């Protein structure tokens, strides 16, 4: 269990990792995201970029559902971003219609 001081320090020292999976196929995107999430600590952010409606997006969704972390989804043009809040259990929410 973390002390209050450790929680404050951890909140200030936040790591954000961006993973651009555009153009990758098969199990590579899934393995990259799984590996990153296993190595990250509570409070870190993982920003995942995928092609909208692709098989890689489907595979990523399965990994995100397995971990169950709160995830914000946004899109621009043909890309979709998943911002994963590591350690924060919650739902996947979108900012588009």
Rosetta constraint file for C-alpha pairs under 8 A:
AtomPair CA 2 CA 6 HARMONIC 5.76 0.50
AtomPair CA 2 CA 7 HARMONIC 6.27 0.50
AtomPair CA 3 CA 7 HARMONIC 6.29 0.50
AtomPair CA 4 CA 8 HARMONIC 6.25 0.50
AtomPair CA 5 CA 9 HARMONIC 6.19 0.50
AtomPair CA 6 CA 10 HARMONIC 5.92 0.50
AtomPair CA 7 CA 11 HARMONIC 6.05 0.50
AtomPair CA 8 CA 12 HARMONIC 6.35 0.50
AtomPair CA 9 CA 13 HARMONIC 6.06 0.50
AtomPair CA 10 CA 14 HARMONIC 6.47 0.50
AtomPair CA 10 CA 43 HARMONIC 7.22 0.50
AtomPair CA 11 CA 43 HARMONIC 6.60 0.50
AtomPair CA 14 CA 43 HARMONIC 6.31 0.50
AtomPair CA 14 CA 44 HARMONIC 5.45 0.50
AtomPair CA 14 CA 45 HARMONIC 7.64 0.50
AtomPair CA 15 CA 43 HARMONIC 7.75 0.50
AtomPair CA 15 CA 44 HARMONIC 4.88 0.50
AtomPair CA 15 CA 45 HARMONIC 6.25 0.50
AtomPair CA 16 CA 44 HARMONIC 5.84 0.50
AtomPair CA 16 CA 45 HARMONIC 4.56 0.50
AtomPair CA 16 CA 46 HARMONIC 5.80 0.50
AtomPair CA 16 CA 47 HARMONIC 7.21 0.50
AtomPair CA 17 CA 45 HARMONIC 6.33 0.50
AtomPair CA 17 CA 46 HARMONIC 4.99 0.50
AtomPair CA 17 CA 47 HARMONIC 6.02 0.50
AtomPair CA 18 CA 46 HARMONIC 5.99 0.50
AtomPair CA 18 CA 47 HARMONIC 4.55 0.50
AtomPair CA 18 CA 48 HARMONIC 5.97 0.50
AtomPair CA 18 CA 49 HARMONIC 7.74 0.50
AtomPair CA 19 CA 33 HARMONIC 7.88 0.50
AtomPair CA 19 CA 46 HARMONIC 7.44 0.50
AtomPair CA 19 CA 47 HARMONIC 6.10 0.50
AtomPair CA 19 CA 48 HARMONIC 4.91 0.50
AtomPair CA 19 CA 49 HARMONIC 6.23 0.50
AtomPair CA 20 CA 48 HARMONIC 6.04 0.50
AtomPair CA 20 CA 49 HARMONIC 4.73 0.50
AtomPair CA 20 CA 50 HARMONIC 6.64 0.50
AtomPair CA 21 CA 29 HARMONIC 6.07 0.50
AtomPair CA 21 CA 48 HARMONIC 7.24 0.50
AtomPair CA 21 CA 49 HARMONIC 5.79 0.50
AtomPair CA 21 CA 50 HARMONIC 5.31 0.50
AtomPair CA 21 CA 51 HARMONIC 7.83 0.50
AtomPair CA 21 CA 56 HARMONIC 7.91 0.50
AtomPair CA 22 CA 49 HARMONIC 6.80 0.50
AtomPair CA 22 CA 50 HARMONIC 5.24 0.50
AtomPair CA 22 CA 51 HARMONIC 5.81 0.50
AtomPair CA 23 CA 51 HARMONIC 7.78 0.50
AtomPair CA 24 CA 28 HARMONIC 6.71 0.50
AtomPair CA 24 CA 29 HARMONIC 6.44 0.50
AtomPair CA 24 CA 56 HARMONIC 7.43 0.50
AtomPair CA 25 CA 29 HARMONIC 6.74 0.50
AtomPair CA 25 CA 55 HARMONIC 7.67 0.50
AtomPair CA 25 CA 56 HARMONIC 6.23 0.50
AtomPair CA 26 CA 56 HARMONIC 7.35 0.50
AtomPair CA 27 CA 31 HARMONIC 6.15 0.50
AtomPair CA 27 CA 59 HARMONIC 7.81 0.50
AtomPair CA 28 CA 32 HARMONIC 6.15 0.50
AtomPair CA 29 CA 33 HARMONIC 6.24 0.50
AtomPair CA 29 CA 56 HARMONIC 6.32 0.50
AtomPair CA 29 CA 59 HARMONIC 7.59 0.50
AtomPair CA 29 CA 60 HARMONIC 6.99 0.50
AtomPair CA 30 CA 34 HARMONIC 6.10 0.50
AtomPair CA 30 CA 56 HARMONIC 7.42 0.50
AtomPair CA 30 CA 59 HARMONIC 5.89 0.50
AtomPair CA 30 CA 60 HARMONIC 5.57 0.50
AtomPair CA 30 CA 63 HARMONIC 6.78 0.50
AtomPair CA 31 CA 35 HARMONIC 5.96 0.50
AtomPair CA 32 CA 36 HARMONIC 6.17 0.50
AtomPair CA 33 CA 37 HARMONIC 6.10 0.50
AtomPair CA 33 CA 48 HARMONIC 7.98 0.50
AtomPair CA 33 CA 60 HARMONIC 7.21 0.50
AtomPair CA 33 CA 63 HARMONIC 7.47 0.50
AtomPair CA 34 CA 38 HARMONIC 6.22 0.50
AtomPair CA 34 CA 63 HARMONIC 6.54 0.50
AtomPair CA 35 CA 39 HARMONIC 6.46 0.50
AtomPair CA 36 CA 40 HARMONIC 6.23 0.50
AtomPair CA 36 CA 46 HARMONIC 7.93 0.50
AtomPair CA 37 CA 46 HARMONIC 7.61 0.50
AtomPair CA 37 CA 86 HARMONIC 7.27 0.50
AtomPair CA 40 CA 44 HARMONIC 6.34 0.50
AtomPair CA 40 CA 86 HARMONIC 7.08 0.50
AtomPair CA 41 CA 86 HARMONIC 6.67 0.50
AtomPair CA 41 CA 87 HARMONIC 7.12 0.50
AtomPair CA 42 CA 85 HARMONIC 8.00 0.50
AtomPair CA 42 CA 86 HARMONIC 5.23 0.50
AtomPair CA 42 CA 87 HARMONIC 4.34 0.50
AtomPair CA 42 CA 88 HARMONIC 7.31 0.50
AtomPair CA 43 CA 85 HARMONIC 6.48 0.50
AtomPair CA 43 CA 86 HARMONIC 5.60 0.50
AtomPair CA 43 CA 87 HARMONIC 6.14 0.50
AtomPair CA 43 CA 88 HARMONIC 7.37 0.50
AtomPair CA 44 CA 85 HARMONIC 6.32 0.50
AtomPair CA 44 CA 86 HARMONIC 5.39 0.50
AtomPair CA 44 CA 87 HARMONIC 7.84 0.50
AtomPair CA 45 CA 83 HARMONIC 6.67 0.50
AtomPair CA 45 CA 84 HARMONIC 5.55 0.50
AtomPair CA 45 CA 85 HARMONIC 5.01 0.50
AtomPair CA 45 CA 86 HARMONIC 5.93 0.50
AtomPair CA 46 CA 82 HARMONIC 7.83 0.50
AtomPair CA 46 CA 83 HARMONIC 5.73 0.50
AtomPair CA 46 CA 84 HARMONIC 5.00 0.50
AtomPair CA 46 CA 85 HARMONIC 6.84 0.50
AtomPair CA 46 CA 86 HARMONIC 7.32 0.50
AtomPair CA 47 CA 81 HARMONIC 6.70 0.50
AtomPair CA 47 CA 82 HARMONIC 5.72 0.50
AtomPair CA 47 CA 83 HARMONIC 4.49 0.50
AtomPair CA 47 CA 84 HARMONIC 6.32 0.50
AtomPair CA 48 CA 81 HARMONIC 5.47 0.50
AtomPair CA 48 CA 82 HARMONIC 4.98 0.50
AtomPair CA 48 CA 83 HARMONIC 6.35 0.50
AtomPair CA 48 CA 84 HARMONIC 7.88 0.50
AtomPair CA 49 CA 79 HARMONIC 6.63 0.50
AtomPair CA 49 CA 80 HARMONIC 5.80 0.50
AtomPair CA 49 CA 81 HARMONIC 4.61 0.50
AtomPair CA 49 CA 82 HARMONIC 6.56 0.50
AtomPair CA 50 CA 54 HARMONIC 7.71 0.50
AtomPair CA 50 CA 56 HARMONIC 6.95 0.50
AtomPair CA 50 CA 57 HARMONIC 5.99 0.50
AtomPair CA 50 CA 79 HARMONIC 5.70 0.50
AtomPair CA 50 CA 80 HARMONIC 5.43 0.50
AtomPair CA 50 CA 81 HARMONIC 6.53 0.50
AtomPair CA 51 CA 56 HARMONIC 7.46 0.50
AtomPair CA 51 CA 57 HARMONIC 6.74 0.50
AtomPair CA 51 CA 78 HARMONIC 5.94 0.50
AtomPair CA 51 CA 79 HARMONIC 4.75 0.50
AtomPair CA 51 CA 80 HARMONIC 6.12 0.50
AtomPair CA 52 CA 57 HARMONIC 6.84 0.50
AtomPair CA 52 CA 75 HARMONIC 7.86 0.50
AtomPair CA 52 CA 78 HARMONIC 5.46 0.50
AtomPair CA 52 CA 79 HARMONIC 5.15 0.50
AtomPair CA 52 CA 80 HARMONIC 5.35 0.50
AtomPair CA 53 CA 57 HARMONIC 6.38 0.50
AtomPair CA 53 CA 58 HARMONIC 7.60 0.50
AtomPair CA 54 CA 58 HARMONIC 6.68 0.50
AtomPair CA 55 CA 59 HARMONIC 6.27 0.50
AtomPair CA 56 CA 60 HARMONIC 6.12 0.50
AtomPair CA 57 CA 61 HARMONIC 6.18 0.50
AtomPair CA 58 CA 62 HARMONIC 6.61 0.50
AtomPair CA 59 CA 63 HARMONIC 6.72 0.50
AtomPair CA 60 CA 64 HARMONIC 6.22 0.50
AtomPair CA 61 CA 65 HARMONIC 6.07 0.50
AtomPair CA 62 CA 66 HARMONIC 6.28 0.50
AtomPair CA 63 CA 67 HARMONIC 6.56 0.50
AtomPair CA 64 CA 68 HARMONIC 6.00 0.50
AtomPair CA 64 CA 69 HARMONIC 6.91 0.50
AtomPair CA 65 CA 69 HARMONIC 7.65 0.50
AtomPair CA 68 CA 89 HARMONIC 5.70 0.50
AtomPair CA 68 CA 90 HARMONIC 6.25 0.50
AtomPair CA 68 CA 91 HARMONIC 7.00 0.50
AtomPair CA 69 CA 84 HARMONIC 6.46 0.50
AtomPair CA 69 CA 85 HARMONIC 6.04 0.50
AtomPair CA 69 CA 86 HARMONIC 5.89 0.50
AtomPair CA 69 CA 87 HARMONIC 6.24 0.50
AtomPair CA 69 CA 88 HARMONIC 5.34 0.50
AtomPair CA 69 CA 89 HARMONIC 4.30 0.50
AtomPair CA 69 CA 90 HARMONIC 5.39 0.50
AtomPair CA 69 CA 91 HARMONIC 6.88 0.50
AtomPair CA 69 CA 92 HARMONIC 7.95 0.50
AtomPair CA 70 CA 84 HARMONIC 6.05 0.50
AtomPair CA 70 CA 85 HARMONIC 5.47 0.50
AtomPair CA 70 CA 86 HARMONIC 7.49 0.50
AtomPair CA 70 CA 88 HARMONIC 5.65 0.50
AtomPair CA 70 CA 89 HARMONIC 5.25 0.50
AtomPair CA 70 CA 90 HARMONIC 4.10 0.50
AtomPair CA 70 CA 91 HARMONIC 4.97 0.50
AtomPair CA 70 CA 92 HARMONIC 5.83 0.50
AtomPair CA 70 CA 93 HARMONIC 7.93 0.50
AtomPair CA 71 CA 82 HARMONIC 6.26 0.50
AtomPair CA 71 CA 83 HARMONIC 5.40 0.50
AtomPair CA 71 CA 84 HARMONIC 4.43 0.50
AtomPair CA 71 CA 85 HARMONIC 6.11 0.50
AtomPair CA 71 CA 90 HARMONIC 7.39 0.50
AtomPair CA 71 CA 91 HARMONIC 6.31 0.50
AtomPair CA 71 CA 92 HARMONIC 4.54 0.50
AtomPair CA 71 CA 93 HARMONIC 6.22 0.50
AtomPair CA 72 CA 81 HARMONIC 7.98 0.50
AtomPair CA 72 CA 82 HARMONIC 5.71 0.50
AtomPair CA 72 CA 83 HARMONIC 5.09 0.50
AtomPair CA 72 CA 84 HARMONIC 6.65 0.50
AtomPair CA 72 CA 92 HARMONIC 5.87 0.50
AtomPair CA 72 CA 93 HARMONIC 5.02 0.50
AtomPair CA 72 CA 94 HARMONIC 5.71 0.50
AtomPair CA 72 CA 95 HARMONIC 7.43 0.50
AtomPair CA 73 CA 80 HARMONIC 7.01 0.50
AtomPair CA 73 CA 81 HARMONIC 5.58 0.50
AtomPair CA 73 CA 82 HARMONIC 4.70 0.50
AtomPair CA 73 CA 83 HARMONIC 6.42 0.50
AtomPair CA 73 CA 92 HARMONIC 7.07 0.50
AtomPair CA 73 CA 93 HARMONIC 5.93 0.50
AtomPair CA 73 CA 94 HARMONIC 4.39 0.50
AtomPair CA 73 CA 95 HARMONIC 6.16 0.50
AtomPair CA 73 CA 96 HARMONIC 7.90 0.50
AtomPair CA 74 CA 80 HARMONIC 5.79 0.50
AtomPair CA 74 CA 81 HARMONIC 5.27 0.50
AtomPair CA 74 CA 82 HARMONIC 6.80 0.50
AtomPair CA 74 CA 94 HARMONIC 5.91 0.50
AtomPair CA 74 CA 95 HARMONIC 5.36 0.50
AtomPair CA 74 CA 96 HARMONIC 6.24 0.50
AtomPair CA 75 CA 79 HARMONIC 5.68 0.50
AtomPair CA 75 CA 80 HARMONIC 4.23 0.50
AtomPair CA 75 CA 81 HARMONIC 5.96 0.50
AtomPair CA 75 CA 95 HARMONIC 7.98 0.50
AtomPair CA 75 CA 96 HARMONIC 7.01 0.50
AtomPair CA 76 CA 80 HARMONIC 6.44 0.50
